[in-house]
């Protein structure tokens, strides 16, 4: 299994070197990696000026080249199985323990060595929360670096009446339309949006709240090139540019529901109107004292300075749509109306918004004090300004969900278990098993989901196109195993109940029924009911103990020291040589439950093998994925959660996430799965490979 690298022809070596020089320009000394056989050597290459090619063209050419034979690090070889699809594409299966620090290190080492196009994790939509680190809590009130993904914005308390702009107009003026779909926001960004609403001059207060997200909402992940550090007590955020070659930490982007801005109409802080002065390009129809008389009459009717000025705004814009209007002097009884008609100057400058903006800032009106604090710098919203945009650095295309698709998103993940008693039983047993598994992990210095989090971060830092959650939906597996557990428990308890009922009949029934004891050798007639009661109790307790047995094994495993746990999880026979499932002590005790091997291993192995085969054969995957995007201006990296192009209702529901990705070209995949899954996935992958080989009569269906 540790075959020596094949020797490659000198022609191919020269071709690689020639491509390496031809791809880049202009003339300069640069370090480039050149493929030579199975090794990747670094050399000083003098780059010839043979034309300039874009990075996109370079990636296309490199993707089209035959893959080089990747050297697997020695420390990872015992837990790694290498597969190929027969067409030059490679899959690296690495078996891990969920409670081993060594597995975490091996996973990171393999991904960094292989630098795969994609990474597949033994996770699904229901278990995606395991990618959130334990330290990254949603309660980030004191951390302005926390990222959030908001839904639609709406205003509650929007003034209604003639002259007032619509809610859509106010949201546009406040900058909400500049927020791109799927764009992460920080708390200071929310402060800026609140300030923008106050700056319209329509509101005396704005309070923001977020509705609860959909149960199927999944966090995105963000890696920032620039981190804002807080310096107390001046509340100054000093940007610090990170070295782009250093690994980046991924921060979760927490999903929120709709953003609700509770606004209070501006009634105070505006004086009574007694005199009106008009300046600038006033329409002829409102010249002289016409507008002044209308304003005074409106004020008598509305008793509101704000509503009166909004009526004046509407009157001017109806006659002169390209006008910029400013209402000055709102803190005194004398109102000055300044009008500039941009149509006369052929200017493309946008006309007025509310006209009340000038009254917001200090010194020019009654003013709502602007939300500015000395020394407080609001970080730039990634992708919200200028010409910046999020682009896939590896060319993965995607399509955002339409409004129709979003309405089809499930309110919650499918409940596959309709029996509430069975659901409680399954929840009790599985949660108890997970509790002791978590305890064992903490003794080995492993936090929940650390293996998946490390693999995710390593995939992003190594330049992978996507991280695929390639397992079957956990809720479906849990429901099936719970049905089996409940079925066994109910059967044996029913038998025990019948046995106890027989004992009751013997004890309290007619005398002639007790005569059956005379046919049973060694049992006295008056003691038969006692034996029946004892048998019923043994049946009930026995089946309960049998179902609890895997939990006892996990509990005993968790009592050991952390170093002992690591030693017991050591793989002694390389997985490449294994002829059956390699089961680990403790965590694989769950397979002792009835039918667990068929449900927990066999069905999921087939699903994950199918996912891997689809990935390397560039067929539509039926699983969601985190796809890597980079901001063209800030160089921040964003992992967008997208559904696969394959059709499934449970693992890949329509409307969840931000959209659907198109199947990319993938030549190398690293799959991170539990050790017990390696053998089954390998066997199923090889079966699919044989069944889909050229010339095979009955090709396996994807």
N, C-alpha and C positions, 0 to 999 in steps of 0.2 A: 504493500500500500504506500510505501515511501519510495516510489520509483524515481530514478534520477531524471533530471530534465532532459528532454530530447534535444539533440543538437540541431540547430537551425542552419539553413543554407546561407553561404556568404552573400548570395544575391539578395536575399531578404534583409540581411543586416545592412547592406549598402542602401537598399531602398528605404529602410527606416531612417538612416542617417540623412539621405537626400531629402526625404520629406521633412525631416526636422529642420533642415536649413532653408528649404523652399517656403515653408509656411510663414516665416516671420521676416519682418523687415522694419525699418531700414538697417543699414550696416551698423553693427555694434557688437561688442563682446557680451555674451549672455550665457547663462548656465541653462542647458536644456537636457532633458532626459531622453535617451535614445534606447529603444528596445534592442537587445541583443540576446537572442535565444530566450531562455526562461528568466534571465536576470535583467534588471533595469539599472543601467550604469549612468552616473552623472559625469559629464565631461564639459570642458570649456569649448564651446562651438563658436566659431566665427561666422556670424549670420550674414549671408549674402543678401544684397539688395535686389531681390527678384520680385518685387511687388508686395503690396500690402493686402493682407487678408483679415477679415473680421474674425472675432472670436467665435461667432456662430458658424462660419465656414470651417474653422479649425475643428470645432467639436464634431461637425458632420463628417469630416474626413477621418478623424480619429475613431468615431463610432463605426465607420465602415471597414476599418482595418480588422483583420483576423485577431482574436484575442491572444495575448501572450499567456504562457503558462505561469500562473501565479504561484509563488513560493509561500507555502503556509508555514508560519513560525513554529519552531519545534515545540514550544510550550502549549500550542493549541492543537497539534496533530492528534493527540489521543481522543479529543472530544469533537473532532471535525470529520465530516464525510463529504467528499467532493463528487458531484454528479455533473453530467453533461447531457444535453438534449439531442445529441447526434448531429447537430448543425453548428457546432463551435461555440455554443453558449454554455456558461458554467453556473452551477448552483453550489454554494458552500453551506452545508447544514452544520450548525454548531449546537451541541446539546448542553444545556445549562441546568443547574439547580437553582431554585428560586430563593434559597437561603444560604448561598455560598458566595463569599467575597472573591474566591478564585474564579468562579464563573463570570463575575462582572469584569474582572481584569482580562480574562481570555476573550470575552466578547469584544471589548474595546480593541484589543490587540489584533484580532482577526479582521475587523472592519477597516482599521487603519492600514493593514497590510494589503488587503484585497482592493480597497477603494472601489466598492461596487457601484453599479448604476442604480441599484435599488436595494433596500433592506426590507425583509418581511419579518414581522413579529407575531408571536403566538398570542395575539390580542384581537379583540373585536370591538364593535361600536359600544357594547355594554361595558367593556372593561377598559375603555380608553382613559378613564380617570386615573389608572395606574401610572400614566405618563406624567402626572402632576406630582412634583416632589412634595414630600411631607412638610417641608419648610415653607413652601409656597401656598399660603393660605389665602382664602378669598378676602378675609378681613385685612385689608391693606390700607387702612385709613391714614396711617402715618408714613406711608411709603409712596411718594409721588412718582416712583418709577414703575409702579404696577400698571399693567396693560389691561384694557377692557375692549370688548367688541359689542357695541351697542346695536340695538334694532332700529326701528323707525322712530323718528322724533315727532312729537306732537305737543301742542300748547293747550293747557287747561287754564281757563280764565281769560281767553282772548276776547277783548272788547267787541261787542257787536253793535251795529248801527250804521247809519249813513256816513260815508266818508272814511270809515276805518278800512285799512288794507286787509286782505284775506290772510288766513293762517299760512297758506303756501307762500305768499309774498314775504311775510315777516321771516319765515324760516330761511328763505333764499337770501334776504338781506343780512341775516345773522351768520351766514356762511355755512349752513348745513348742507347745501347742495354741493359744496366743494369737497365734502367728505366722500371718499371713494368707498365702494362696496367692499366690505371685509377689511377695513382699515383699522388698525389698533389705535386706541386713544389712551391718554394718561389722565390722571386727576387734574393737573393744571390745564389740560386741553378742555376738560369740562368747565373749569373756571372761566376759560376764555369764551366758551359758547354762552355761558350765563352773562358774561360782561357784554358780549355782542347783542344779546337781547335787551339788556338794560340800555345799551347805547342807542337803541331806536327811539328812546324817549317816551314810549307808550306805557311803560310799566314802572311801578315804584319798587317792586321786589320780584325776584325770580328765584324759585327753589326747584332744584332738579332731583328727580328720583327715577329709579330704574325698576321696571316690572320684572317679575320672576321669569327667567328664561324657560324655554320649552324643555321638558325632561330629556328630550333627545339632543339637546344642544351640547356641543363638544368644544373644549378649549382649542384655540390656535396656539402657536408658539412663535416667539419673537426673539431674535438675536440682534442686539444693537451694537453698531460700531462705536457709537458715542454713548457713554454712560454719564448721567448727571449726578454729581456728588453734592450732598447737602452740607453746607457750612453754617453752623450756628454761631451767634444768634441772628445773623443778618438775613437768613433764609435766601442765600444766594446759591444758585446752581452753576457750578463750574464745569463746562464741557471738557471731557478728557478723551482724546482720540486714542483708541486702542490700536495696537499693531494688528494689521489685517491677517498676518500669518499665525497669530495665536489662536488657540481654540476659544470658541465663544460659548458662554453659558446661554441656555435657552430659558426664557421667561414665559410662563403661560399667559395667554391673552384670554381672560375670563369672559365667557359669554354672558351678556345681559339681555333682558327683554326690551320692550320698547322704552325709549327715553321720554319721560313725561316732564315737561317744564310747567310747573305751577306758577302762574303769573298773576300779579295783582295790578289792576288798572291804576294808572297814575292819576289820582284825584287831588292829593295834597301838593304842596310845594309850588303851586301855580296860582298866581294872584287873580283877583277879579279884573275883568276887562272893562275899562272905561274909555280908552282912547286907542285908535288904530292908526298906524302910519304905514304907508305903502311905498316901497322903493323898487326900482329896477323895471324889468320888462313886463309890466302888468297888461293883460289882455284889454283891448279897447272896451269890451262889454262891461268890464269891472272897473273902468277908470273913474276918476273923480272920487265921489264919496259912496259909490254904489256898493263896493265890497265892505267898506266900513259900516254902512248901515245894516247890511246883511249879517255881519259878524255880531253886532250889538243885539240884533233881534234873536239870532241863534243862541247867544249867551243867556238871554232872558228865558228862552224855552228850555234849554238843557241844564242850566245852572252848573255847567262844567266847562272849564277853560279848554281841556284836552279835546272834548267832543266838538266844541265850537271850532277850534283850529283844524280839526280833521275835516269838518264840513267845508271850511275855507279851502283846504288843500284840494278836496274833490272838485270844488267849483273851478279852481284855477286849472287843474289838470284836464278837466273835460274840455276846456276851451284851448288849452295850450299844453299838449301832452309831453313835450320835451323840456319842460321847465324844471329847474332846480329851485326848490322852495326852502327857505329858512325862516322859522319863527323865533324872533329874538325878544328878550326882555320879559320872559315869563314870570320873573320874580317881582315885577312892578305892574302897575295898572295900565301901563302904556305898552302895547304890543307893536313891534316892528316886523313887517312882512317883507322879506327880500326875495325877489324873483329874478332868475336869469333864464332866458330862453335860448337854449343851445341850438335850436333850429336856425336861428338867424346867423349864427357863426359857422354853420355846417360842421359843428363839432360832433364827434362820435361819443362824447362823454355821456354816460347814463344820466337820466333825469333824476328828480327827487325821489327819496324813499318816503320817510314820514314827514320830514321837515322839522321834526322835534329834536333831531340829533344835536343841534347847536345848544339846546337848553340843558343838555345832560352834563356838559363839562363845565368846570368851575370858571368863573369870571365872565361868562357870556350869558348867563341866565340864572334862573333859580337853581337849576343844576342838581342832578343826582351825582354825587361824587363818584368819579371813576374808580373801578376796582384795581388800583395800582398801589403796590406796596414798595417802598424804596428797597432796592437790592434784590427784588424778586424777578427772576427771568423765567418766562414760560417757554418750555422746550418746544421746538418745532414739531408739528404734527407730521409723522412720516407720510409722505406722499400726498399731502393735502395742498401744498402750495407749488407754484411754478409749473414746470413741465415734467416733474418727477412722476414716476409710475412704477408699479410692481411688475417685474418681468421674470419669467422662468429662465434662469441662467443656463439651463440644459435643454431648453426648447420644448418643454412639456406644455401642450395646449389644453385649455379648459374652457368651459362654457358656464356662465353663471345661471342660476335657477331663474326662471321667469316667475312672475307673481302667481301664475296658475300652479307651477311646481311647488312654490313655497306653501301654498294652501293645502297641498297634498301631503305635507310632512306630518308624520304621526305625532299626536300630542304626547304619547308615551310609547315606549317600546312594547312590543306585543307580549301580552300575558298568556303564556302557553299552558299555565296551570290554573284551571278553573276551580279546583277543590281547595277551599281555604284551609282545611285541616291538613291536607297533604302539603300545602305551601308552607304552613307553620312548621311542620316536621322537617321539611327540607331545609328551611332557613335555619332552624335550630342546629341540625347536624352539621351543615356546611359551615356555618359561622363558628361553631365550636372547633372544627378542624382548622379553619383559617386562623383562629385565635392562637392556637398552639404553634402553627406554622410561622406566624408572625413573631412569636416568642423565640422560636429557634433562630429565625433570621436576625433578630436583634442581638442575640448572644454571639452570632457570627459577624456582628457589626454591619448588618444589611437592613436597610429600611424597605418598607413595602414598595414593590415595583422598581427597585434600584437597577436591576438588570435591564429592564425595558428602557428606563430613562437613560442609562449609559449608552445602550445601543442606539437610541434615538439621537442623542447628542453627537455620538461618533459618526453616525451616518450623515448628519448635517455638516459637520466639520470636514468630512472627507469628500464632500461634493456630490453626494448621492442625489439623484433626481427626485426620489420619493421614498417614503417609509410606509409600507403597506401593512394594514392590520388584517392579516390573512387567515384568521381562525373563524370557525363557525360561531354563530352568536351564542354567547355563554348562557343566556337565559333559556335558550332552547335545550342545550345540554343539561342544564340544571333541572329543567322541568322533566326531562326524560328519566334522569336518575332518581328524582324525587318520586315519580310515579312507581318505579320499581321498589324503592324502599318502603313507600306507603303500602304498596300491594302486599309485600311480604309481611309487614307488621300487621296489617289488617287480617290477612289470612290466618296467621298463627294466633292472633288474639281471638278470632272467631272460633278457631278450633278449641282454644282454651276456654272460651265462654260456653261452648257446647259441653265440654268436659265438666265444667263447674255446674252447669245445668243438670247434667246427668247425676252428679253427686247430690244436688239438692233434691232431685226426684227420689233418689235412693234414701236420703235421710228423712224427707218429710212426706213421701208418697205413701200409697197403700202398702200394707204389710206384705201382700203377695209379690210386689215388685222387688222386695229385698231378698227374696229367695234365690235370686240369681247368684248370690254369693256362694251358695253351696256348690256351684259348678266350678268355682275358682279355687284351686288347691292352695292352701297356705293363707288364705284370707278369711278372716272371721266375718261373719255376716254383719255384725254391728259396726265394723270398721271400714266397710267398702267406701262410704262417702268421704272418709278422711283421705284415702288414697286418691280418689278422683279430684278432690280439692288440691292436693299436693301436685298432682300431674298438671292441672290447669295452671297453677302458679308457675310451675317449671316451664311450661310452654310460653307463657307471657314474658317471664323474665329472660328466658333463653333467647328469644328472638330480639328482645331489646338489647341484650348484651352483645349479640352478634352484630347488630347495626352500629353499636357504639365501639366495637373493636378497633376500627381504623383510627378513631379519635384517641383511644387509649395508647395506641402505638405512636401516634404523633406526639402525644403528651409525654410519653417516656423518652422519645427522641429529643424533645425540647428541654428536658431536665439536664442534659449533658452540657459540658463546657463548650465554649465557642470553638476552641482548637480541636476538641474531639469531634464536634459536628463536621468541621472541615475535613478531618481525616476520614471520617466514615463516608463522606460524599466523594472521595477520590475515585476516579475511574482507573481500574487496573488493566482492563482489556480494552484496547482501542475500539471505538465505535465502528470503525471501518471493518473490523473483523467480526463484529457481533452477528450472530445468526438468529437472535431473538431480541425481544425488548430488554433493554438495560434498565432495571428498576432501581431506584435509589431508596435508601432507608428513610423511613419517616414520611416524606411527602408523597411517595407513591403507594402508601398504605391505603389510600382511598380506593384503589383498584380491588380491595377485598370486598367491597359492596357488591350485591348481586347485579349481574349484567354490566358492571362498571367498565370492564375491558372493552366490550363492544361499543358502549356509548361514549366513554371518555377518551378511549384511544382510537379504536378502529374507524369510527365514523369521522372523527376530527382529522385523523391522519389522511384519509381520502380527500377531505375537503382542502386541507393545506397543500397536499401534493398537487391537486388540481389547480390551486391558486398559483403555485410555483411554475407549473408547466405552462399555464396561460401567460405568465409574466415573460418567460424566456421565449415563448413562441409568438409573442406580441398579439395575443388574442384578448378580447375584452374580459377584464377581471371582474369578479363579482364581489369585490371587497373595497371598502373605503381606504383612503391613503392621505397622508400628509405630503403635499407637494411643495418643493422648495421654490420660493420666489425671492428676488432681490430688488431693492429699491434703486432706481437708476440714479438718484441724486445722493441719498444718504448712505447707500450701500448696506442698509440694514437687511437682515434676512428674515423672512416671514414664512412659516409653515402653514399653508392653507389646508383646511380639512375638506376634502372633496370625495364625492362618491365615485365608484368605478363605473365604467360604461356597460358592464354586464347587468342583466336584469335579475334581481332577487328582491323579495319583499322584506326579508328579515335582516340579513347581513348588510344590505345595500339599499336602504329605503330611499325613495325619491323625495326630494325636498329638504333632506337633512344636509347640514354643512352649507358651503357657499356655492356649490355647483357640482359639475361632473367633469372629470379629467378624460382626455383622449389617450388611448393606449400609446405609450412611448416606446422607442427602441431600447431594449434592455439586453445586455450581453453578459453581465455578471450580477448575480444576486447572492446576498448573504441572508440566510434564514436562521433566526434565533428562536429556538423551540426547546421545550423540556426534553431531557435525555430520553425519557421513555417513548417519545414520538419518533426518534430518529429512524429506527428500523422500519416501522410501518410506512413512514413517508418515503423512505428510499425504495421500498418494494413497490409502492403504488406509483411512484414517479417512473421507475423502470418499466412497469406495465404500460403506462401511458406512452412512454417512449417507443416501446415495441409495437403497440397498437396503432400508433400514428406514424410509423416508419413508412417511407415510400414503397409502394407496391403492396402494402398490407391490405387485405380484402375488407376486413371489418374494422374500420378505424374507430377508436374510442371517442365517444362524444365528450366535448368539453363541458 
